[in-house]
Amino acid sequence: MTLKFRSLILIIFIHNLTFSQIKNISEVTFTGNTKLKVSYLKRLISVKESTTLDSLLLQEDILFLKRIPAVRNANFTTILNEDSSYNVVYTIEENTTIIPDVNIWTATNRQFSYKVGVYDYNFLGSNITFGGFYQNNGFNSYAINFRAPNLFSKSWGLAMHHLNWKSEEPLFFENNAANYLYNNISFEVLALLQLNSRNNIDFGINFFSEKYQFLSGDVPTSVPRNLNLNKALLKLMYQYNNLAYDYFYVNGFKNILYAQYVVTENNFQNNFLIAWNDFFYYKTIGVRGNWASRLRFGLSSNEASPFAPFALDNNVNLRGVGILVDRGTGSFVLNTEYRHTVYDKKWLAIQTTIFSDFGSWRNPGGSLNDFFERENLRIFSGIGLRFISKKIYNATFRVDYGFKVFDGKNNSNGGLVFGIGQYF
């Protein structure tokens, strides 16, 4: 046997051995999904039929599936066929995604208020959010929202929003305050870009009008009693998401940067820029514990105006501080809490929570030193409960009671805060 012939036999042997070790995919199937369309899922997952089995791509697909609102949990199995190819089976546990939005409360003016709405977070079985609400707090408000992150492809989507909002808003001046009827009518269009499994960008434009009508209080002569402003808002949001989910337990971190530039043509307000960054960190502790934290820092154009964009509010940043108790052109907030699961059965979980919220603000027209001024510091701590439906998307009923630890302006001694979904 010649050397050339031996070499040829060796090459053929190595070639056949190599190809026999390649794990080809012959079929990709889904089980457990009832409303999520298979055509939608197959279009977006990374693992495809007639390609090589790749464990990293399988893990990326599971990460992607778990972040879809319609998916409560997901995993995969691989089945070896007689011809040495593989079938990949994704097993999905679905959430209920048609969620009513109902709230009832009494405002500070004793006005009985309510909000009713409905949202489908898996509209048409394609991970589309569609819905809206009607609100009556003495005034009529409504909104319609549409968000399709994969409308055009896995990378490109579209969001559209319309809002007609009315509320009684307190505006704060140096030595006094007044209540105004605030009306915001807006139309927004955003492009949604998913760069990869962890990086997303939303950008677009919002056309809106703002109307302020004086209701009561003491207004300086330099402040108009009625104001009608037409504005345009350029919006950019960049998100890095490295969170891993195991049902309602969360691990990892996420960072979201928001930037908005508001263009207006009036003699009372100038064009202004506002930007803020949210950093989230989550860590499971033991079997039933979850530590969660949010750090927010934001700045805007620093005008001495009662219409400053950063609000100090129960439902936004500090639990127990009160409803719209102050405004500023800068905000620094740290929220941290420990969630411990005390009950976990087939459809319901209950968590107890211990939290602490710290915040400081820059006064309108002030300086960065305002963040360190005693009168701008607030610290509230407290306890809470979470009632979590394990089969309905975002169906966490939240109740917290915040106690005042320190309040530089003595605006509040604490209070109850209710909501849907985790605080952050």
Disulfide bonds with the S-S distance in Angstrom:
none
